[in-house]
Amino acid sequence: MINSIRNYLIDNKIFNKNILVALSGGPDSVSLLFLLNSVKEEFSINLSAAYVNHGLRSKEENLVDYDIVKEHCSNLGVKLHVKIFKQGEIFEISKERRNSIESVSRELRYNFFNQLVAKDDLIAVAHNRDDQIETQIMRFFQGSSYEGLIGIKSERGNIIRPLINIEKSYLLSYLNSERIKFALDKTNSENDYLRNKIRNILIPTIEEVFPSFRNSLSKLEGKLIDLNQFINLKSKDLEWTNILGSWVTSYNDFLNLSYLERENEIYRVFDKTFHGDIPSYRLPNRFLKPIRKLNFKNNEIILEGHGIQFYRNKEHLIWTLLNNKLLK
């Protein structure tokens, strides 16, 4: 486990860094905290942690998580930052913005994290191999593009995921062998959310029919990464200019691109828009179909939805957010 963390830090050239650990009290984030702590002197890392209470569960459940987080940070000498939302506050924001509770929670959580870090600091989140597989399966059935099927990236902007290639079973074994306390979120066993249905219902069925499907997905992921790198090498990036929060590029330059290159540009500007703060979400392939057209009329809206609008204005294409509250 520790060697896996070492290899990740070496591969991503992470030395002499301030790292903020997103700490929930669950097994994944607790593992991440202890594993990074075990190598912090070797890599000259300064660790801190951030805990967010979204106000979505009972006060008793949140108190269990918080007590575990406080105890671990105190014992390890790690500075802890805390953000507590009022009960029902995120529900109200979700209703107001007409966005899912999961999306709003994620956005507000990352807003808090980014307030705590300086320009060159990193935010470590605890996505593991199981999360990666769930994401790839979900995106496949949602009609994602090849780029989306790569899944959760091991790093994006100032966000790093040192556990992305480690299966959850190994994390649990590590915690139990080291007798490290962690909390379990009972909502993970409830099938109210899409990801839980994939985790609890779909994956066990797939595994029963295709026992080695995890290895197959890993190989496919490698091929898609190679394909993405090839496209990036062959394509010429467009120049996007930020004007009052919107991103603007040349209409003619975009028109001269192949479909795959256009798709790549859409994902580039998507990442520019959100600064890497929404790491697990990708635009579905069906949403991008309109960019295949040979030309677009002036003032034509090319893409609209998922909180964004992409349209032509004379010799320019403009990418803007429909909800400016998402902007930093």
C-alpha positions in Angstrom: 0.0 0.0 0.0 2.7 2.4 1.0 4.8 1.6 -2.1 1.7 2.3 -4.3 1.5 5.8 -2.7 5.2 6.3 -3.2 5.0 5.3 -6.9 2.1 7.7 -7.4 4.0 10.6 -5.8 7.1 9.8 -7.8 5.3 9.4 -11.1 3.5 12.7 -10.6 6.6 14.5 -9.3 5.0 15.4 -6.1 7.7 16.7 -3.7 7.9 19.6 -1.3 4.1 20.2 -1.5 1.3 21.3 0.7 -1.4 18.7 0.4 -5.0 19.2 1.7 -6.7 15.8 2.3 -10.5 15.7 1.7 -11.4 13.8 4.9 -14.9 12.4 5.5 -14.1 9.8 8.1 -14.9 7.0 5.8 -12.5 4.1 5.0 -11.2 5.6 1.8 -10.3 9.1 3.0 -9.0 7.8 6.4 -6.7 5.4 4.4 -5.5 8.3 2.3 -4.7 10.4 5.3 -2.7 7.7 7.1 -0.8 6.5 3.9 0.2 10.1 3.0 1.2 10.7 6.6 3.5 7.6 6.4 5.5 9.1 3.6 5.3 12.8 4.3 8.8 13.2 5.6 10.3 11.2 2.7 8.6 13.5 0.1 8.8 16.7 2.2 5.0 17.0 2.3 3.0 19.2 4.6 -0.4 17.7 5.3 -3.6 19.4 6.4 -7.2 18.1 6.2 -10.7 19.4 5.4 -14.0 17.9 6.7 -17.4 18.9 5.3 -20.7 18.2 7.0 -23.3 18.6 4.2 -26.2 18.5 6.6 -27.8 15.7 4.6 -27.7 13.0 7.4 -28.8 13.0 11.0 -26.8 14.9 13.5 -25.9 11.7 15.3 -24.4 10.1 12.2 -22.4 13.3 11.4 -21.1 13.4 14.9 -19.6 9.9 14.6 -17.7 11.0 11.4 -16.6 14.3 13.0 -15.3 12.6 16.2 -13.2 10.1 14.1 -11.8 12.9 11.9 -10.9 15.1 14.9 -9.2 12.2 16.7 -7.1 11.1 13.7 -6.0 14.6 12.9 -5.1 15.3 16.5 -3.1 12.1 16.9 -1.2 12.7 13.7 -0.7 16.4 14.3 -2.6 17.4 11.1 -4.4 20.7 11.0 -8.1 20.2 10.4 -10.4 22.7 8.6 -14.2 22.2 9.1 -17.2 23.4 7.1 -20.7 22.7 8.4 -23.9 23.3 6.4 -27.2 23.7 8.1 -29.7 20.9 8.0 -31.6 21.2 4.7 -29.4 24.0 3.3 -28.1 22.0 0.4 -31.6 20.7 -0.4 -32.7 24.4 -0.7 -29.8 25.3 -2.9 -30.4 22.3 -5.1 -34.0 23.2 -5.6 -33.1 26.8 -6.3 -30.5 25.9 -9.0 -32.6 23.0 -10.3 -29.5 20.8 -10.0 -29.0 17.4 -8.2 -28.1 17.3 -4.5 -25.0 15.3 -5.5 -23.8 18.0 -7.9 -24.5 20.9 -5.6 -22.8 19.1 -2.7 -19.7 18.4 -4.8 -19.6 22.0 -6.0 -19.8 23.5 -2.6 -17.4 21.0 -1.1 -14.7 21.9 -3.7 -15.4 25.6 -3.3 -14.5 25.1 0.4 -11.3 23.1 -0.5 -10.1 25.7 -2.9 -10.5 28.5 -0.4 -8.0 26.7 1.8 -5.2 26.2 -0.7 -2.7 28.4 -2.3 -1.8 28.5 -6.0 0.7 25.5 -6.0 -1.0 23.5 -3.2 -2.7 20.2 -4.0 -6.0 18.7 -2.9 -6.0 14.9 -2.3 -9.2 13.0 -2.7 -9.8 9.4 -2.0 -11.3 8.0 -5.2 -10.2 4.3 -5.5 -10.2 1.6 -8.2 -13.8 0.6 -7.3 -15.0 4.2 -7.8 -13.2 4.2 -11.2 -15.0 1.1 -12.3 -18.4 2.4 -11.2 -17.7 5.6 -13.1 -16.7 3.9 -16.3 -19.8 1.6 -16.2 -22.1 4.6 -15.5 -20.6 6.6 -18.4 -20.8 3.7 -20.8 -24.5 3.3 -20.3 -25.1 7.0 -20.4 -23.5 7.2 -23.9 -20.3 8.9 -23.0 -17.5 9.7 -25.5 -14.2 7.7 -25.6 -12.7 10.5 -23.4 -15.4 10.1 -20.8 -14.9 6.3 -20.7 -11.3 6.8 -19.5 -13.1 7.6 -16.2 -11.7 9.5 -13.3 -8.3 11.0 -14.0 -5.5 10.3 -11.5 -4.9 14.1 -11.4 -6.6 17.1 -12.7 -5.5 20.6 -12.1 -4.7 20.9 -8.4 -6.6 17.7 -7.5 -4.7 14.4 -7.0 -6.1 10.9 -6.5 -3.3 8.7 -5.0 -5.7 5.7 -4.4 -7.1 5.6 -7.9 -5.4 2.2 -8.7 -6.1 0.6 -5.3 -9.1 -1.6 -4.8 -11.3 -0.9 -1.8 -10.8 -4.4 -0.3 -7.1 -3.6 0.1 -7.9 -0.3 1.8 -10.2 -2.1 4.3 -7.6 -4.8 4.9 -5.0 -2.1 5.6 -7.3 -0.2 8.1 -8.2 -3.4 9.9 -4.6 -4.7 10.1 -3.4 -1.3 11.5 -6.5 -1.1 13.8 -7.4 2.3 12.4 -10.9 3.5 13.1 -13.3 4.7 10.4 -17.0 5.4 9.9 -19.3 3.7 7.5 -22.0 5.6 5.7 -25.2 3.5 5.8 -26.6 5.4 2.8 -24.0 3.5 0.6 -26.0 0.4 1.0 -29.3 2.1 0.0 -30.1 2.2 -3.7 -31.6 5.7 -3.9 -28.7 7.0 -6.0 -27.5 5.8 -9.4 -23.9 5.1 -8.2 -25.3 2.9 -5.4 -27.4 0.9 -7.8 -24.4 0.3 -10.0 -22.2 -0.7 -7.0 -24.8 -2.9 -5.2 -26.8 -4.4 -8.0 -25.1 -4.1 -11.5 -21.5 -4.8 -10.7 -22.2 -8.1 -8.7 -24.2 -9.3 -11.7 -21.5 -8.4 -14.2 -18.8 -10.0 -12.0 -20.9 -13.2 -11.9 -21.1 -13.4 -15.7 -17.6 -12.0 -16.4 -15.3 -12.7 -13.4 -12.3 -10.9 -15.0 -14.2 -7.8 -16.1 -12.1 -5.6 -13.8 -8.9 -6.5 -15.7 -10.7 -6.1 -19.0 -11.8 -2.6 -18.0 -8.3 -1.7 -17.0 -6.9 -2.8 -20.4 -9.6 -0.8 -22.2 -8.8 2.3 -20.1 -5.2 2.0 -21.1 -6.1 1.9 -24.8 -8.4 4.9 -24.4 -5.7 6.8 -22.7 -3.3 6.0 -25.6 -6.0 7.1 -28.1 -6.6 10.4 -26.3 -2.8 11.1 -26.2 -2.6 10.3 -30.0 -5.5 12.7 -30.8 -3.9 15.4 -28.6 -0.6 15.0 -30.4 -2.2 15.2 -33.8 -4.6 18.1 -33.2 -3.8 21.7 -32.8 -5.3 23.3 -29.8 -7.6 26.3 -30.4 -6.9 29.5 -28.5 -9.7 30.3 -26.0 -9.9 33.8 -24.5 -11.7 34.4 -21.2 -14.0 37.5 -21.5 -16.1 38.3 -18.4 -16.3 34.7 -17.4 -17.1 33.3 -20.9 -14.6 31.5 -23.2 -14.3 32.7 -26.8 -12.6 31.1 -29.8 -12.6 31.5 -33.6 -15.6 30.1 -35.5 -13.6 29.4 -38.6 -10.8 27.6 -36.7 -13.3 25.4 -35.0 -15.1 24.6 -38.3 -11.8 23.4 -39.8 -11.4 20.7 -37.1 -12.4 17.1 -37.4 -15.2 15.8 -35.1 -12.8 14.2 -32.7 -10.8 17.4 -32.5 -13.9 19.4 -31.9 -14.9 17.1 -29.1 -11.5 17.4 -27.6 -11.8 21.2 -27.7 -15.2 21.0 -25.9 -13.7 19.0 -23.1 -10.7 21.4 -22.9 -13.0 24.4 -22.5 -15.2 22.4 -20.1 -12.2 21.8 -17.9 -11.2 25.5 -18.2 -14.6 26.5 -17.0 -14.7 24.4 -13.9 -11.0 24.6 -13.1 -11.0 20.8 -12.5 -13.4 21.2 -9.6 -16.0 18.8 -10.9 -13.6 15.8 -11.5 -16.1 12.9 -11.8 -18.6 14.5 -14.3 -18.2 14.4 -18.1 -20.6 15.6 -20.8 -22.3 12.7 -22.5 -21.6 11.9 -26.1 -25.2 12.4 -27.2 -25.1 15.9 -25.9 -22.1 16.7 -28.2 -23.7 15.4 -31.4 -24.6 18.9 -32.7 -21.0 19.9 -33.1 -20.7 17.5 -36.0 -22.6 20.0 -38.3 -20.7 21.4 -41.3 -21.6 25.0 -40.4 -23.6 27.0 -37.9 -25.8 30.1 -38.4 -25.0 33.4 -36.7 -26.5 33.4 -33.2 -27.2 29.7 -33.4 -27.1 27.9 -30.1 -25.0 24.8 -30.7 -25.1 23.2 -27.3 -27.3 24.0 -24.3 -27.7 22.1 -21.1 -25.7 20.7 -18.2 -25.3 24.3 -17.0 -23.6 25.6 -20.1 -24.4 27.3 -23.4 -22.2 27.2 -26.6 -23.2 29.4 -29.5 -22.0 31.3 -32.5 -21.7 35.1 -32.5 -20.5 36.3 -36.0 -16.8 35.2 -36.3 -16.6 33.8 -32.8 -17.9 30.8 -30.8 -18.8 31.5 -27.2 -18.9 29.1 -24.3 -20.7 30.4 -21.2 -22.3 29.2 -18.0 -26.0 29.5 -17.7 -25.6 29.7 -13.9 -22.9 32.1 -13.0 -22.9 30.9 -9.4 -20.7 28.1 -10.6 -18.0 30.5 -11.6 -15.1 31.1 -9.3 
